[in-house]
Amino acid sequence: MWGYHWCWMLLILVSCTGDVKSSAFYQRDKANRVLRVQKRANWFWEEIKPGSLERECYEESCSFEEAAEIYKSLERTVEFWISYKNMSPCKSTPCQNGGSCRISGYSYVCLCPHLWIGQNCETENLDCAYKNGYCQQYCSIDKATGRPRCSCAEGYQLNEDGQTCDNTVTYPCGRIPLHNTPTHSLDEKLSLNETDTDSDYLAKLNYTEDVWTRIVGGDLCRRGHCPWQVLINNEYDYGFCGGTLLNSRWVVTAAHCFDTVLPYSVTAGEFDKFKIEIWEQKVLLKKLLIHPQYDPIVYNNDIALLYLSQPVNFSFSIAPICLPNHNLGQLLLQNGQVGTVSGWGLTSERSRSSQFLRRVQLPYIDQKVCIKSTNLTVTDNMFCAGYKASNMDACRGDSGGPYAVLYRQTWYLMGIISWGEGCAKVGKYGMYTRVPGYLTWINETISQHSHLDVDF
């Protein structure tokens, strides 16, 4: 290395010993045009030392080649050179929606925040976990595009906007059809009068307070406001459990209802248990289908389906509820989400069952909090709902009934009333079967049996 530098210096000295007169002197007018460069005192040592970015490019101007000698990489040199010459493509702030710009070679790359994609973060990266993909009902990811795709429940059609749904039948699932109601009697008129309080309504029917205050907290579910709620009866016509109407032939309920009692019939459109009303329909049961993995010890997989001997006729007081799809099931079972529970159960552990259908709103409880609230087994197929300290809860007699959640004008069945430690006890919650975990079993079971109108 040193030998090379000495040879170079020797060559310079030899070249300077030529015709000095002809090369070293210029006329005044030419000499004024000669560029004079003032060398620094240590210029000789700088030439033989390795390059320094600070010395070469910041203390004085450097060339691209000099920068390349320092960075030893074309890509890194280009990135430096663009910034050094103030040629940065990030200077124009091309990244949108909070994206961060980074130089990449001769171009740039935008680091996009969550839910934004594209070269400049200009496209919203919708997914079903965020606002249900802006779908009114069902959202799924299109495998071809990776984008959300909206669809609708049975009885609805997707609108041209690709997001909202309109019903194609008179009584679609998840809708309360009260506005199409003809009045049939004085009782029915009273029950549909939204200006009446519960007490006013019962007073007009000549009922007293101590008769109807049975479900823990909540209020009356006026006739037609819980149209998917059914009452399951034994052979003696005693209603012992609730259920939820999925369509005209199928009811979903809790498997533990049938540990000791067999179902005989189902009453749809029921409101007053002790009175036969013209708008209710009683249908005999044709088949009981309990989940094959139901565990009666811990109430795991506490779900069953009832196949009716004939279809019920939908009306203002009878309509099915919608089932969620997988993505909607995850969206609607989150901490703080409120669902509606209904039934004819007790309002306290020592009271009688309610004569009238009642409902109460209960929030979903975080699963970790749910598990810590009890010493009993809580599986992933269960969830908690209720209040840590409140007088509102489901109770004995409500079993099998719905935990329904309203989402964008449509009601979905998210849970089935399963079990609890007492009723409305401080620090305790009601336990529910997690319906979204059984969508495949429900749909396959219905598909296998709905076309068979013969004895099983």
Contacts in CASP RR format, 6 or more apart in sequence:
PFRMAT RR
TARGET T0000
AUTHOR 0000-0000-0000
METHOD contacts of the structure
MODEL  1
MWGYHWCWMLLILVSCTGDVKSSAFYQRDKANRVLRVQKRANWFWEEIKP
GSLERECYEESCSFEEAAEIYKSLERTVEFWISYKNMSPCKSTPCQNGGS
CRISGYSYVCLCPHLWIGQNCETENLDCAYKNGYCQQYCSIDKATGRPRC
SCAEGYQLNEDGQTCDNTVTYPCGRIPLHNTPTHSLDEKLSLNETDTDSD
YLAKLNYTEDVWTRIVGGDLCRRGHCPWQVLINNEYDYGFCGGTLLNSRW
VVTAAHCFDTVLPYSVTAGEFDKFKIEIWEQKVLLKKLLIHPQYDPIVYN
NDIALLYLSQPVNFSFSIAPICLPNHNLGQLLLQNGQVGTVSGWGLTSER
SRSSQFLRRVQLPYIDQKVCIKSTNLTVTDNMFCAGYKASNMDACRGDSG
GPYAVLYRQTWYLMGIISWGEGCAKVGKYGMYTRVPGYLTWINETISQHS
HLDVDF
5 48 0 8 1.000
26 34 0 8 1.000
40 46 0 8 1.000
46 55 0 8 1.000
51 66 0 8 1.000
51 69 0 8 1.000
51 70 0 8 1.000
52 70 0 8 1.000
53 67 0 8 1.000
53 70 0 8 1.000
56 62 0 8 1.000
56 66 0 8 1.000
56 67 0 8 1.000
56 70 0 8 1.000
57 66 0 8 1.000
57 67 0 8 1.000
57 70 0 8 1.000
57 84 0 8 1.000
64 77 0 8 1.000
64 81 0 8 1.000
67 77 0 8 1.000
67 80 0 8 1.000
67 81 0 8 1.000
67 84 0 8 1.000
68 74 0 8 1.000
68 77 0 8 1.000
71 77 0 8 1.000
71 80 0 8 1.000
75 105 0 8 1.000
78 105 0 8 1.000
78 106 0 8 1.000
79 103 0 8 1.000
79 104 0 8 1.000
79 105 0 8 1.000
81 87 0 8 1.000
82 88 0 8 1.000
82 89 0 8 1.000
82 103 0 8 1.000
82 105 0 8 1.000
82 106 0 8 1.000
83 103 0 8 1.000
88 103 0 8 1.000
88 108 0 8 1.000
89 101 0 8 1.000
89 103 0 8 1.000
89 107 0 8 1.000
89 108 0 8 1.000
90 101 0 8 1.000
90 102 0 8 1.000
90 103 0 8 1.000
90 108 0 8 1.000
93 101 0 8 1.000
94 101 0 8 1.000
94 108 0 8 1.000
94 110 0 8 1.000
94 120 0 8 1.000
95 101 0 8 1.000
95 110 0 8 1.000
95 111 0 8 1.000
95 112 0 8 1.000
95 120 0 8 1.000
95 121 0 8 1.000
96 110 0 8 1.000
96 116 0 8 1.000
96 120 0 8 1.000
96 121 0 8 1.000
96 122 0 8 1.000
97 112 0 8 1.000
97 113 0 8 1.000
97 116 0 8 1.000
97 121 0 8 1.000
97 122 0 8 1.000
98 112 0 8 1.000
98 113 0 8 1.000
98 116 0 8 1.000
98 121 0 8 1.000
99 110 0 8 1.000
99 111 0 8 1.000
99 112 0 8 1.000
99 113 0 8 1.000
99 116 0 8 1.000
99 121 0 8 1.000
100 110 0 8 1.000
100 111 0 8 1.000
101 108 0 8 1.000
101 109 0 8 1.000
101 110 0 8 1.000
101 111 0 8 1.000
102 108 0 8 1.000
102 109 0 8 1.000
102 110 0 8 1.000
102 111 0 8 1.000
103 109 0 8 1.000
110 118 0 8 1.000
110 119 0 8 1.000
110 120 0 8 1.000
110 121 0 8 1.000
112 118 0 8 1.000
112 121 0 8 1.000
112 125 0 8 1.000
113 121 0 8 1.000
115 124 0 8 1.000
115 125 0 8 1.000
115 126 0 8 1.000
115 127 0 8 1.000
115 130 0 8 1.000
116 122 0 8 1.000
116 123 0 8 1.000
116 124 0 8 1.000
116 125 0 8 1.000
117 123 0 8 1.000
117 124 0 8 1.000
117 125 0 8 1.000
126 133 0 8 1.000
126 134 0 8 1.000
126 147 0 8 1.000
126 148 0 8 1.000
127 133 0 8 1.000
127 141 0 8 1.000
127 148 0 8 1.000
128 135 0 8 1.000
128 139 0 8 1.000
128 140 0 8 1.000
128 141 0 8 1.000
128 148 0 8 1.000
128 327 0 8 1.000
128 331 0 8 1.000
129 327 0 8 1.000
129 330 0 8 1.000
129 331 0 8 1.000
132 139 0 8 1.000
132 327 0 8 1.000
132 328 0 8 1.000
132 331 0 8 1.000
132 407 0 8 1.000
132 408 0 8 1.000
133 139 0 8 1.000
133 148 0 8 1.000
133 150 0 8 1.000
134 148 0 8 1.000
134 150 0 8 1.000
134 163 0 8 1.000
135 148 0 8 1.000
135 150 0 8 1.000
135 151 0 8 1.000
135 163 0 8 1.000
136 150 0 8 1.000
136 152 0 8 1.000
136 163 0 8 1.000
136 164 0 8 1.000
136 165 0 8 1.000
136 408 0 8 1.000
136 409 0 8 1.000
136 410 0 8 1.000
137 150 0 8 1.000
137 151 0 8 1.000
137 152 0 8 1.000
137 153 0 8 1.000
137 156 0 8 1.000
137 165 0 8 1.000
137 322 0 8 1.000
137 328 0 8 1.000
137 408 0 8 1.000
137 410 0 8 1.000
138 150 0 8 1.000
138 151 0 8 1.000
138 152 0 8 1.000
138 153 0 8 1.000
138 324 0 8 1.000
138 325 0 8 1.000
138 327 0 8 1.000
138 328 0 8 1.000
139 148 0 8 1.000
139 149 0 8 1.000
139 150 0 8 1.000
139 151 0 8 1.000
139 325 0 8 1.000
139 327 0 8 1.000
139 328 0 8 1.000
140 148 0 8 1.000
140 149 0 8 1.000
140 151 0 8 1.000
140 325 0 8 1.000
140 327 0 8 1.000
141 147 0 8 1.000
141 148 0 8 1.000
141 149 0 8 1.000
142 148 0 8 1.000
142 149 0 8 1.000
150 158 0 8 1.000
150 162 0 8 1.000
150 163 0 8 1.000
151 158 0 8 1.000
152 158 0 8 1.000
152 165 0 8 1.000
153 165 0 8 1.000
153 172 0 8 1.000
153 173 0 8 1.000
153 174 0 8 1.000
153 322 0 8 1.000
153 323 0 8 1.000
153 410 0 8 1.000
154 172 0 8 1.000
154 173 0 8 1.000
154 247 0 8 1.000
155 167 0 8 1.000
155 168 0 8 1.000
155 169 0 8 1.000
155 172 0 8 1.000
155 173 0 8 1.000
156 165 0 8 1.000
156 166 0 8 1.000
156 167 0 8 1.000
156 168 0 8 1.000
156 172 0 8 1.000
157 165 0 8 1.000
157 166 0 8 1.000
157 168 0 8 1.000
158 164 0 8 1.000
158 165 0 8 1.000
159 165 0 8 1.000
159 166 0 8 1.000
165 410 0 8 1.000
167 175 0 8 1.000
170 177 0 8 1.000
170 180 0 8 1.000
170 314 0 8 1.000
171 177 0 8 1.000
171 314 0 8 1.000
171 315 0 8 1.000
171 318 0 8 1.000
171 319 0 8 1.000
171 320 0 8 1.000
172 319 0 8 1.000
173 246 0 8 1.000
173 247 0 8 1.000
173 319 0 8 1.000
173 320 0 8 1.000
173 321 0 8 1.000
173 322 0 8 1.000
173 323 0 8 1.000
173 410 0 8 1.000
174 228 0 8 1.000
174 319 0 8 1.000
174 320 0 8 1.000
174 321 0 8 1.000
174 322 0 8 1.000
174 410 0 8 1.000
174 411 0 8 1.000
174 412 0 8 1.000
175 319 0 8 1.000
175 409 0 8 1.000
175 410 0 8 1.000
175 411 0 8 1.000
176 224 0 8 1.000
176 225 0 8 1.000
176 227 0 8 1.000
176 319 0 8 1.000
176 411 0 8 1.000
177 224 0 8 1.000
177 227 0 8 1.000
177 314 0 8 1.000
177 315 0 8 1.000
177 316 0 8 1.000
177 319 0 8 1.000
178 192 0 8 1.000
178 224 0 8 1.000
178 225 0 8 1.000
178 316 0 8 1.000
180 316 0 8 1.000
181 192 0 8 1.000
181 224 0 8 1.000
181 316 0 8 1.000
182 316 0 8 1.000
183 189 0 8 1.000
183 192 0 8 1.000
184 278 0 8 1.000
184 279 0 8 1.000
185 278 0 8 1.000
187 205 0 8 1.000
187 277 0 8 1.000
188 223 0 8 1.000
188 279 0 8 1.000
190 196 0 8 1.000
190 201 0 8 1.000
190 204 0 8 1.000
190 205 0 8 1.000
191 201 0 8 1.000
191 222 0 8 1.000
191 223 0 8 1.000
191 224 0 8 1.000
191 271 0 8 1.000
192 222 0 8 1.000
192 223 0 8 1.000
192 224 0 8 1.000
193 201 0 8 1.000
196 204 0 8 1.000
198 212 0 8 1.000
198 219 0 8 1.000
198 220 0 8 1.000
199 209 0 8 1.000
201 220 0 8 1.000
201 222 0 8 1.000
202 208 0 8 1.000
202 209 0 8 1.000
202 211 0 8 1.000
202 212 0 8 1.000
207 355 0 8 1.000
211 355 0 8 1.000
212 220 0 8 1.000
212 354 0 8 1.000
212 355 0 8 1.000
212 356 0 8 1.000
212 358 0 8 1.000
213 347 0 8 1.000
213 354 0 8 1.000
214 344 0 8 1.000
214 345 0 8 1.000
214 346 0 8 1.000
214 347 0 8 1.000
214 351 0 8 1.000
214 352 0 8 1.000
214 353 0 8 1.000
214 354 0 8 1.000
214 355 0 8 1.000
214 356 0 8 1.000
214 358 0 8 1.000
215 343 0 8 1.000
215 344 0 8 1.000
215 345 0 8 1.000
215 346 0 8 1.000
215 347 0 8 1.000
215 354 0 8 1.000
215 358 0 8 1.000
215 359 0 8 1.000
215 360 0 8 1.000
215 394 0 8 1.000
215 395 0 8 1.000
215 398 0 8 1.000
216 346 0 8 1.000
216 347 0 8 1.000
216 348 0 8 1.000
216 360 0 8 1.000
216 391 0 8 1.000
216 392 0 8 1.000
216 393 0 8 1.000
216 394 0 8 1.000
216 395 0 8 1.000
216 423 0 8 1.000
216 424 0 8 1.000
217 347 0 8 1.000
217 358 0 8 1.000
217 360 0 8 1.000
217 391 0 8 1.000
217 392 0 8 1.000
217 393 0 8 1.000
217 424 0 8 1.000
218 358 0 8 1.000
218 359 0 8 1.000
218 360 0 8 1.000
218 361 0 8 1.000
218 392 0 8 1.000
219 358 0 8 1.000
219 359 0 8 1.000
219 360 0 8 1.000
220 356 0 8 1.000
220 357 0 8 1.000
220 358 0 8 1.000
220 359 0 8 1.000
221 229 0 8 1.000
221 271 0 8 1.000
221 342 0 8 1.000
221 343 0 8 1.000
221 357 0 8 1.000
221 358 0 8 1.000
221 359 0 8 1.000
222 271 0 8 1.000
223 269 0 8 1.000
223 271 0 8 1.000
223 279 0 8 1.000
223 317 0 8 1.000
224 269 0 8 1.000
224 271 0 8 1.000
224 316 0 8 1.000
224 317 0 8 1.000
225 359 0 8 1.000
226 340 0 8 1.000
226 342 0 8 1.000
226 357 0 8 1.000
226 359 0 8 1.000
226 402 0 8 1.000
227 245 0 8 1.000
227 269 0 8 1.000
227 316 0 8 1.000
227 317 0 8 1.000
227 318 0 8 1.000
227 319 0 8 1.000
228 244 0 8 1.000
228 245 0 8 1.000
228 319 0 8 1.000
228 320 0 8 1.000
228 321 0 8 1.000
228 402 0 8 1.000
228 404 0 8 1.000
228 411 0 8 1.000
228 413 0 8 1.000
229 242 0 8 1.000
229 243 0 8 1.000
229 244 0 8 1.000
229 245 0 8 1.000
229 269 0 8 1.000
229 270 0 8 1.000
229 342 0 8 1.000
229 343 0 8 1.000
229 357 0 8 1.000
229 401 0 8 1.000
229 402 0 8 1.000
230 242 0 8 1.000
230 243 0 8 1.000
230 244 0 8 1.000
230 245 0 8 1.000
230 251 0 8 1.000
230 266 0 8 1.000
230 267 0 8 1.000
230 268 0 8 1.000
230 269 0 8 1.000
230 270 0 8 1.000
231 239 0 8 1.000
231 241 0 8 1.000
231 242 0 8 1.000
231 243 0 8 1.000
231 266 0 8 1.000
231 267 0 8 1.000
231 270 0 8 1.000
231 273 0 8 1.000
231 344 0 8 1.000
232 239 0 8 1.000
232 240 0 8 1.000
232 241 0 8 1.000
232 242 0 8 1.000
232 243 0 8 1.000
232 251 0 8 1.000
232 253 0 8 1.000
232 257 0 8 1.000
232 263 0 8 1.000
232 265 0 8 1.000
232 266 0 8 1.000
232 306 0 8 1.000
232 400 0 8 1.000
233 239 0 8 1.000
233 240 0 8 1.000
233 263 0 8 1.000
233 264 0 8 1.000
233 265 0 8 1.000
233 266 0 8 1.000
233 267 0 8 1.000
233 282 0 8 1.000
234 240 0 8 1.000
234 261 0 8 1.000
234 262 0 8 1.000
234 263 0 8 1.000
234 264 0 8 1.000
235 262 0 8 1.000
235 264 0 8 1.000
237 264 0 8 1.000
237 265 0 8 1.000
239 267 0 8 1.000
239 273 0 8 1.000
239 344 0 8 1.000
240 257 0 8 1.000
240 261 0 8 1.000
240 397 0 8 1.000
241 253 0 8 1.000
241 254 0 8 1.000
241 257 0 8 1.000
241 263 0 8 1.000
241 397 0 8 1.000
241 399 0 8 1.000
241 400 0 8 1.000
241 401 0 8 1.000
242 253 0 8 1.000
242 257 0 8 1.000
242 343 0 8 1.000
242 344 0 8 1.000
242 397 0 8 1.000
242 398 0 8 1.000
242 399 0 8 1.000
242 400 0 8 1.000
242 401 0 8 1.000
242 417 0 8 1.000
243 251 0 8 1.000
243 252 0 8 1.000
243 253 0 8 1.000
243 266 0 8 1.000
243 306 0 8 1.000
243 400 0 8 1.000
243 401 0 8 1.000
243 402 0 8 1.000
243 416 0 8 1.000
244 251 0 8 1.000
244 252 0 8 1.000
244 253 0 8 1.000
244 321 0 8 1.000
244 400 0 8 1.000
244 401 0 8 1.000
244 402 0 8 1.000
244 404 0 8 1.000
244 413 0 8 1.000
244 416 0 8 1.000
245 251 0 8 1.000
245 268 0 8 1.000
245 312 0 8 1.000
245 318 0 8 1.000
245 319 0 8 1.000
245 320 0 8 1.000
245 321 0 8 1.000
246 252 0 8 1.000
246 320 0 8 1.000
246 321 0 8 1.000
246 323 0 8 1.000
246 413 0 8 1.000
246 442 0 8 1.000
246 446 0 8 1.000
247 320 0 8 1.000
247 446 0 8 1.000
248 308 0 8 1.000
248 311 0 8 1.000
248 312 0 8 1.000
248 313 0 8 1.000
248 314 0 8 1.000
248 320 0 8 1.000
249 307 0 8 1.000
249 308 0 8 1.000
249 310 0 8 1.000
249 311 0 8 1.000
249 312 0 8 1.000
249 450 0 8 1.000
250 305 0 8 1.000
250 306 0 8 1.000
250 307 0 8 1.000
250 308 0 8 1.000
250 446 0 8 1.000
250 450 0 8 1.000
251 266 0 8 1.000
251 305 0 8 1.000
251 306 0 8 1.000
251 308 0 8 1.000
252 303 0 8 1.000
252 304 0 8 1.000
252 305 0 8 1.000
252 306 0 8 1.000
252 413 0 8 1.000
252 416 0 8 1.000
252 435 0 8 1.000
252 442 0 8 1.000
253 303 0 8 1.000
253 304 0 8 1.000
253 305 0 8 1.000
253 306 0 8 1.000
253 399 0 8 1.000
253 400 0 8 1.000
253 401 0 8 1.000
253 416 0 8 1.000
254 302 0 8 1.000
254 303 0 8 1.000
254 304 0 8 1.000
254 399 0 8 1.000
254 400 0 8 1.000
254 401 0 8 1.000
254 416 0 8 1.000
254 417 0 8 1.000
254 418 0 8 1.000
254 433 0 8 1.000
255 290 0 8 1.000
255 291 0 8 1.000
255 294 0 8 1.000
255 296 0 8 1.000
255 301 0 8 1.000
255 302 0 8 1.000
255 303 0 8 1.000
255 304 0 8 1.000
256 294 0 8 1.000
256 296 0 8 1.000
256 299 0 8 1.000
256 302 0 8 1.000
256 399 0 8 1.000
256 418 0 8 1.000
256 419 0 8 1.000
257 263 0 8 1.000
257 304 0 8 1.000
257 399 0 8 1.000
257 400 0 8 1.000
258 288 0 8 1.000
258 290 0 8 1.000
258 304 0 8 1.000
259 296 0 8 1.000
262 288 0 8 1.000
263 285 0 8 1.000
263 288 0 8 1.000
263 306 0 8 1.000
264 284 0 8 1.000
264 285 0 8 1.000
265 282 0 8 1.000
265 283 0 8 1.000
265 284 0 8 1.000
265 285 0 8 1.000
266 282 0 8 1.000
266 283 0 8 1.000
266 285 0 8 1.000
266 306 0 8 1.000
266 308 0 8 1.000
267 280 0 8 1.000
267 281 0 8 1.000
267 282 0 8 1.000
267 283 0 8 1.000
268 280 0 8 1.000
268 281 0 8 1.000
268 282 0 8 1.000
268 283 0 8 1.000
268 312 0 8 1.000
268 318 0 8 1.000
269 279 0 8 1.000
269 280 0 8 1.000
269 281 0 8 1.000
269 315 0 8 1.000
269 317 0 8 1.000
269 318 0 8 1.000
270 277 0 8 1.000
270 280 0 8 1.000
270 357 0 8 1.000
271 277 0 8 1.000
271 280 0 8 1.000
271 317 0 8 1.000
271 356 0 8 1.000
271 357 0 8 1.000
272 355 0 8 1.000
272 356 0 8 1.000
273 344 0 8 1.000
273 353 0 8 1.000
273 354 0 8 1.000
273 355 0 8 1.000
273 356 0 8 1.000
274 355 0 8 1.000
279 315 0 8 1.000
279 316 0 8 1.000
279 317 0 8 1.000
279 318 0 8 1.000
280 317 0 8 1.000
281 312 0 8 1.000
281 313 0 8 1.000
281 318 0 8 1.000
283 308 0 8 1.000
283 309 0 8 1.000
283 310 0 8 1.000
283 312 0 8 1.000
284 308 0 8 1.000
284 309 0 8 1.000
284 310 0 8 1.000
285 306 0 8 1.000
285 307 0 8 1.000
285 308 0 8 1.000
285 309 0 8 1.000
286 307 0 8 1.000
286 308 0 8 1.000
286 309 0 8 1.000
286 455 0 8 1.000
286 456 0 8 1.000
287 306 0 8 1.000
287 307 0 8 1.000
287 449 0 8 1.000
287 456 0 8 1.000
288 304 0 8 1.000
288 305 0 8 1.000
288 306 0 8 1.000
288 307 0 8 1.000
289 304 0 8 1.000
289 305 0 8 1.000
289 306 0 8 1.000
289 307 0 8 1.000
289 445 0 8 1.000
289 449 0 8 1.000
290 304 0 8 1.000
291 301 0 8 1.000
291 302 0 8 1.000
291 303 0 8 1.000
291 304 0 8 1.000
291 438 0 8 1.000
291 441 0 8 1.000
293 300 0 8 1.000
293 301 0 8 1.000
294 300 0 8 1.000
294 301 0 8 1.000
294 302 0 8 1.000
294 303 0 8 1.000
294 304 0 8 1.000
295 301 0 8 1.000
298 376 0 8 1.000
298 377 0 8 1.000
298 379 0 8 1.000
299 382 0 8 1.000
299 418 0 8 1.000
299 419 0 8 1.000
299 431 0 8 1.000
300 377 0 8 1.000
300 379 0 8 1.000
300 381 0 8 1.000
300 382 0 8 1.000
301 381 0 8 1.000
301 433 0 8 1.000
301 438 0 8 1.000
302 381 0 8 1.000
302 382 0 8 1.000
302 416 0 8 1.000
302 418 0 8 1.000
302 419 0 8 1.000
302 433 0 8 1.000
303 416 0 8 1.000
303 433 0 8 1.000
303 435 0 8 1.000
303 438 0 8 1.000
303 441 0 8 1.000
305 442 0 8 1.000
305 445 0 8 1.000
305 446 0 8 1.000
307 449 0 8 1.000
312 318 0 8 1.000
314 320 0 8 1.000
321 402 0 8 1.000
321 404 0 8 1.000
321 411 0 8 1.000
321 412 0 8 1.000
321 413 0 8 1.000
322 410 0 8 1.000
322 411 0 8 1.000
322 412 0 8 1.000
322 413 0 8 1.000
323 412 0 8 1.000
323 413 0 8 1.000
323 435 0 8 1.000
323 439 0 8 1.000
323 442 0 8 1.000
324 332 0 8 1.000
324 412 0 8 1.000
324 413 0 8 1.000
324 414 0 8 1.000
324 435 0 8 1.000
324 436 0 8 1.000
324 439 0 8 1.000
325 439 0 8 1.000
326 436 0 8 1.000
326 439 0 8 1.000
328 407 0 8 1.000
328 412 0 8 1.000
328 436 0 8 1.000
329 412 0 8 1.000
329 414 0 8 1.000
329 436 0 8 1.000
330 436 0 8 1.000
331 407 0 8 1.000
332 405 0 8 1.000
332 407 0 8 1.000
332 412 0 8 1.000
332 414 0 8 1.000
333 364 0 8 1.000
333 383 0 8 1.000
333 414 0 8 1.000
333 434 0 8 1.000
333 436 0 8 1.000
334 364 0 8 1.000
335 364 0 8 1.000
335 365 0 8 1.000
335 366 0 8 1.000
336 363 0 8 1.000
336 364 0 8 1.000
336 365 0 8 1.000
337 363 0 8 1.000
337 364 0 8 1.000
337 405 0 8 1.000
338 361 0 8 1.000
338 362 0 8 1.000
338 363 0 8 1.000
338 364 0 8 1.000
338 405 0 8 1.000
339 361 0 8 1.000
339 362 0 8 1.000
339 363 0 8 1.000
339 364 0 8 1.000
339 385 0 8 1.000
339 403 0 8 1.000
339 404 0 8 1.000
339 405 0 8 1.000
339 406 0 8 1.000
339 414 0 8 1.000
340 359 0 8 1.000
340 360 0 8 1.000
340 361 0 8 1.000
340 362 0 8 1.000
340 402 0 8 1.000
340 403 0 8 1.000
340 404 0 8 1.000
340 405 0 8 1.000
340 406 0 8 1.000
341 359 0 8 1.000
341 360 0 8 1.000
341 361 0 8 1.000
341 362 0 8 1.000
341 385 0 8 1.000
341 394 0 8 1.000
341 398 0 8 1.000
341 401 0 8 1.000
341 402 0 8 1.000
341 403 0 8 1.000
341 404 0 8 1.000
341 417 0 8 1.000
342 357 0 8 1.000
342 358 0 8 1.000
342 359 0 8 1.000
342 360 0 8 1.000
342 398 0 8 1.000
342 401 0 8 1.000
342 402 0 8 1.000
342 404 0 8 1.000
343 354 0 8 1.000
343 357 0 8 1.000
343 358 0 8 1.000
343 359 0 8 1.000
343 394 0 8 1.000
343 397 0 8 1.000
343 398 0 8 1.000
343 401 0 8 1.000
344 353 0 8 1.000
344 354 0 8 1.000
344 355 0 8 1.000
344 356 0 8 1.000
344 357 0 8 1.000
344 358 0 8 1.000
344 397 0 8 1.000
344 398 0 8 1.000
345 353 0 8 1.000
345 354 0 8 1.000
345 358 0 8 1.000
345 394 0 8 1.000
345 395 0 8 1.000
345 396 0 8 1.000
345 397 0 8 1.000
345 398 0 8 1.000
346 352 0 8 1.000
346 353 0 8 1.000
346 354 0 8 1.000
346 395 0 8 1.000
346 396 0 8 1.000
346 397 0 8 1.000
346 398 0 8 1.000
346 423 0 8 1.000
347 354 0 8 1.000
347 395 0 8 1.000
347 423 0 8 1.000
348 395 0 8 1.000
348 423 0 8 1.000
348 424 0 8 1.000
349 395 0 8 1.000
349 396 0 8 1.000
349 422 0 8 1.000
349 423 0 8 1.000
353 396 0 8 1.000
353 397 0 8 1.000
360 392 0 8 1.000
360 393 0 8 1.000
360 394 0 8 1.000
361 392 0 8 1.000
362 385 0 8 1.000
362 386 0 8 1.000
362 387 0 8 1.000
362 392 0 8 1.000
362 393 0 8 1.000
362 394 0 8 1.000
362 403 0 8 1.000
362 430 0 8 1.000
363 385 0 8 1.000
363 386 0 8 1.000
363 387 0 8 1.000
364 383 0 8 1.000
364 384 0 8 1.000
364 385 0 8 1.000
365 373 0 8 1.000
365 383 0 8 1.000
365 384 0 8 1.000
365 385 0 8 1.000
365 386 0 8 1.000
365 429 0 8 1.000
367 378 0 8 1.000
367 383 0 8 1.000
367 384 0 8 1.000
369 384 0 8 1.000
370 378 0 8 1.000
370 382 0 8 1.000
370 383 0 8 1.000
370 384 0 8 1.000
370 429 0 8 1.000
371 378 0 8 1.000
373 384 0 8 1.000
373 427 0 8 1.000
373 428 0 8 1.000
373 429 0 8 1.000
374 421 0 8 1.000
374 428 0 8 1.000
376 421 0 8 1.000
378 384 0 8 1.000
378 431 0 8 1.000
380 434 0 8 1.000
381 433 0 8 1.000
381 434 0 8 1.000
381 437 0 8 1.000
381 438 0 8 1.000
382 418 0 8 1.000
382 431 0 8 1.000
382 432 0 8 1.000
382 433 0 8 1.000
382 434 0 8 1.000
383 415 0 8 1.000
383 431 0 8 1.000
383 432 0 8 1.000
383 434 0 8 1.000
384 429 0 8 1.000
384 430 0 8 1.000
384 431 0 8 1.000
384 432 0 8 1.000
385 403 0 8 1.000
385 429 0 8 1.000
385 430 0 8 1.000
385 432 0 8 1.000
386 392 0 8 1.000
386 393 0 8 1.000
386 429 0 8 1.000
386 430 0 8 1.000
387 393 0 8 1.000
387 429 0 8 1.000
388 426 0 8 1.000
388 427 0 8 1.000
388 429 0 8 1.000
389 426 0 8 1.000
389 427 0 8 1.000
390 424 0 8 1.000
391 424 0 8 1.000
392 424 0 8 1.000
393 423 0 8 1.000
393 424 0 8 1.000
393 429 0 8 1.000
393 430 0 8 1.000
394 417 0 8 1.000
394 423 0 8 1.000
394 430 0 8 1.000
395 422 0 8 1.000
395 423 0 8 1.000
395 424 0 8 1.000
396 423 0 8 1.000
398 417 0 8 1.000
399 417 0 8 1.000
399 418 0 8 1.000
399 419 0 8 1.000
400 416 0 8 1.000
400 417 0 8 1.000
400 418 0 8 1.000
401 416 0 8 1.000
401 417 0 8 1.000
402 413 0 8 1.000
402 415 0 8 1.000
402 416 0 8 1.000
402 417 0 8 1.000
403 413 0 8 1.000
403 414 0 8 1.000
403 415 0 8 1.000
403 416 0 8 1.000
403 417 0 8 1.000
403 432 0 8 1.000
403 435 0 8 1.000
404 411 0 8 1.000
404 412 0 8 1.000
404 413 0 8 1.000
404 414 0 8 1.000
405 411 0 8 1.000
405 412 0 8 1.000
405 414 0 8 1.000
406 412 0 8 1.000
413 435 0 8 1.000
414 432 0 8 1.000
414 434 0 8 1.000
414 435 0 8 1.000
414 436 0 8 1.000
415 432 0 8 1.000
415 433 0 8 1.000
415 434 0 8 1.000
415 435 0 8 1.000
416 432 0 8 1.000
416 433 0 8 1.000
416 435 0 8 1.000
417 430 0 8 1.000
417 432 0 8 1.000
418 430 0 8 1.000
418 431 0 8 1.000
418 432 0 8 1.000
418 433 0 8 1.000
419 430 0 8 1.000
419 431 0 8 1.000
420 428 0 8 1.000
420 429 0 8 1.000
420 430 0 8 1.000
420 431 0 8 1.000
421 428 0 8 1.000
422 428 0 8 1.000
435 442 0 8 1.000
449 456 0 8 1.000
END
